Amino acid sequence: MSLFHRKQKILPIPEGFTKEDIRTESSICTGETVIGFFNHADRKLYFAELVKSGQDIDNFYARYGIRRDSDKN
C-alpha cells in the first residue's frame, strides 16, 4: 500500500456517448490497438487512448466509472 496513493477522479461520459459506444480498434498496418467512444454518424473514434495491455482497457472503463460487463469488443 502506498502512502501517497491518489484517488482517481471519475470523469463523466462525454456528451452524446453512452457506455455502449466504447469500442476498441486495431490498425491493420501496425497492429496498434486503441480504445475510445465510437460515433456512428461519422464513423470515428473519439477520446481514443493507446492500449498496450488488458490493464489499459480496464483503466479506461474505470476512468469513466463504467463497469465492464463482458468482452464483446
C-alpha positions in Angstrom: 0.0 0.0 0.0 1.3 3.4 -0.9 1.2 6.3 1.4 0.8 8.8 -1.4 -1.9 7.0 -3.4 -4.3 9.4 -5.1 -7.9 8.6 -5.6 -8.6 8.5 -9.3 -11.1 11.2 -10.4 -14.1 9.7 -12.2 -14.7 11.5 -15.5 -18.2 12.0 -16.9 -19.0 10.1 -20.0 -18.6 12.6 -22.9 -21.9 14.2 -24.1 -23.6 12.3 -26.9 -22.0 9.0 -26.0 -23.0 6.0 -23.8 -21.2 3.1 -22.4 -22.4 1.0 -25.4 -20.3 3.4 -27.7 -17.0 2.2 -26.3 -15.0 0.3 -28.9 -11.5 -1.0 -29.5 -10.0 -0.8 -32.9 -6.7 -2.3 -34.2 -4.5 -1.0 -37.0 -4.1 -3.3 -40.0 -0.6 -2.0 -40.7 1.0 -1.7 -37.2 -1.3 -3.8 -35.1 -1.7 -1.0 -32.5 -4.9 -1.1 -30.6 -6.8 2.0 -29.3 -10.0 2.3 -27.2 -12.4 5.2 -27.3 -16.0 6.3 -27.9 -17.3 5.5 -31.4 -19.5 7.9 -33.2 -21.8 6.0 -35.6 -22.7 9.1 -37.6 -19.1 9.9 -38.8 -17.6 6.5 -38.0 -14.8 8.0 -35.9 -13.3 7.1 -32.6 -13.2 9.9 -30.1 -11.3 10.3 -26.8 -9.1 7.4 -28.1 -6.2 6.0 -26.0 -3.5 3.6 -26.9 -3.9 0.1 -25.5 -0.7 -1.8 -24.6 -2.3 -4.4 -22.3 -5.7 -5.6 -20.9 -5.0 -3.4 -17.9 -5.2 -0.3 -20.1 -8.7 -1.3 -21.2 -9.7 -1.8 -17.5 -8.2 1.6 -16.7 -10.2 3.2 -19.5 -13.5 1.8 -18.1 -12.6 2.7 -14.5 -11.6 6.3 -15.6 -15.2 6.9 -16.7 -16.7 4.9 -13.8 -18.2 2.2 -16.1 -18.5 -1.4 -15.1 -17.1 -3.7 -17.8 -19.9 -6.3 -18.5 -18.2 -8.6 -20.9 -15.5 -8.9 -23.6 -17.7 -8.1 -26.6 -15.0 -5.9 -28.2 
